[in-house]
Amino acid sequence: MLWYWNIDVIVKNQEEQKKIMREQNDLLKQFIKLNGGKIYNDDLLSMESKEEIERKAKLFDASSKS
């Protein structure tokens, strides 16, 4: 059954895609750092200061409550 649907090939391709996406993410982080950007908690990539991000978040929260 596996050979018919090529499930093993599909799984292998998905694993390769995940690997490539992780590599792209690492390269993007390096690119941002080299261009003067900051990385917070390895999740948030930004060219803005942490304070500016927090200020914008508060403004967004205030506007969404209206």
C-alpha positions in Angstrom: 0.0 0.0 0.0 2.8 2.5 0.8 4.4 2.0 -2.5 1.1 2.8 -4.3 0.6 6.1 -2.6 4.3 6.9 -2.3 3.7 7.9 1.4 7.4 7.3 2.2 8.4 9.7 -0.5 5.9 12.3 0.7 7.2 12.1 4.3 10.8 12.3 3.1 9.9 15.4 1.0 8.2 17.1 4.0 11.2 16.4 6.3 13.5 18.0 3.6 11.2 21.0 3.4 11.3 21.5 7.2 15.1 21.3 7.1 15.3 23.9 4.4 12.8 26.2 6.2 14.9 26.0 9.4 18.0 26.9 7.4 16.2 29.8 5.8 15.1 31.1 9.2 18.7 30.9 10.5 19.9 32.8 7.4 17.2 35.4 7.8 18.3 36.0 11.4 21.9 36.4 10.4 20.9 38.8 7.7 18.9 41.0 10.1 21.7 41.0 12.6 24.2 42.0 10.0 22.0 44.9 8.9 21.6 46.3 12.4 18.4 44.7 13.4 17.7 43.0 16.7 16.4 39.6 17.5 14.3 39.2 20.7 13.8 35.7 22.2 14.8 34.1 18.9 11.2 34.5 17.8 10.8 38.2 17.0 12.9 39.7 14.3 12.9 43.5 14.1 14.7 46.6 13.0 12.9 48.5 15.8 13.8 48.7 19.5 12.0 46.5 22.0 10.4 49.6 23.5 8.9 50.7 20.2 7.5 47.2 19.6 5.9 47.3 23.1 4.5 50.8 22.4 2.9 49.7 19.1 1.4 46.6 20.8 -0.2 48.8 23.5 -1.7 51.1 20.8 -3.0 48.0 18.9 -4.6 46.6 22.0 -6.2 50.0 22.8 -7.6 50.4 19.3 -9.0 46.8 19.1 -10.9 47.4 22.4 -12.7 50.4 20.8 
